[in-house]
Amino acid sequence: MASEAIEKGDIVWIEYDAWTVNPNGTQTLFDTTHDEVAKKEGKFDEKKVYLEIPVVVGRGRLFEGLEAALVGLNIGDTKEVVIPAEKGAGARDPRLIELRTEREFLRQEINPEVGLEVHLGGKHGIVTAVSAGRVRVDFNNPLAGKTLKYAVRATRKAKTPDERVRAIIDMDYGLAEQFKIHLKSGAAEIQLPDVCKTDEKWFVSKFRVVADLRELSDVKSIRFIEEYEKKEPKTETKAEATPVEETKPEQKARPAPKKATRRATATKSKPATGAPSEEELPPTEKAPEEL
């Protein structure tokens, strides 16, 4: 059976290693979906999840050179492509390099240092110099002006409406497997996982998810459901439910140990006043917490 080729408008999952090609011919890894590659190149980030990612092809959301390489690629195949700057992140724009006062950063409790990533006026930039109360910030894409190299493999394609909706959620937010999705007659009913209820990232991503569902799927109406259940208090199992030998009055007066704090090596409680010591108790009359 022939492999399925990728077409414009498809949503596919890809895995890749991405490098910048330096003027001297060496290569520097800047992104990857493989943890072993990141570790080998000294770029491993413990906070990052190294997995294949979904992308939409033919909608201008990828570098032009990468998108062209994916169109026509068969699912399961790997392709290497070298992308010049004009088909990648574009040329560097000197107008995007700005001088700001150091006071502006200190007012926001930011200590400007070379290499620090900052968000100013809705723009993302990198501090490139700090001198005499002035801070130079480069708002260019870090990959601008650089030649890129990708080794990319398409692993699968979203074929069913449900797969497509989940892929869109994964692209725009993540954790798609935790959403409960019901599709019927052009309507999508999406039950949110608990994490979304308090996640600020979801409050922003939700609008992007809605826009992409309208653009990239056949869904005409979207309903998000947040479910809150009242949890009934747990009933504690009575000690009398398990047949035990009758204990002495002093032992009955002792409160039962809490399950949450019970440990195999818990220290023994002191006996109640007037009660025999541990050495004086026969094996059948040990205190409950010692059984």
Sequence and secondary structure as in RCSB ss.txt:
>XXXX:A:sequence
MASEAIEKGDIVWIEYDAWTVNPNGTQTLFDTTHDEVAKKEGKFDEKKVYLEIPVVVGRGRLFEGLEAALVGLNI
GDTKEVVIPAEKGAGARDPRLIELRTEREFLRQEINPEVGLEVHLGGKHGIVTAVSAGRVRVDFNNPLAGKTLKY
AVRATRKAKTPDERVRAIIDMDYGLAEQFKIHLKSGAAEIQLPDVCKTDEKWFVSKFRVVADLRELSDVKSIRFI
EEYEKKEPKTETKAEATPVEETKPEQKARPAPKKATRRATATKSKPATGAPSEEELPPTEKAPEEL
>XXXX:A:secstr
    B  TT EEEEEEEEEEE TTS EEEEEES HHHHHHTT   TTS    EEEESSSS S HHHHHHHTT BT
T EEEEEE GGGTT    GGGEEEEEHHHHHTTT    TT EEEETTEEEEEEEEETTEEEEE S TTTT EEEE
EEEEEEE  SHHHHHHHHHHHHTS GGGSEEEEETTEEEEE  GGGGS HHHHHHHHHHHHHHHHHSS  EEEEE
             GGGS      HHHHTS    GGG  TT       TTS  GGGS GGG  GGG 
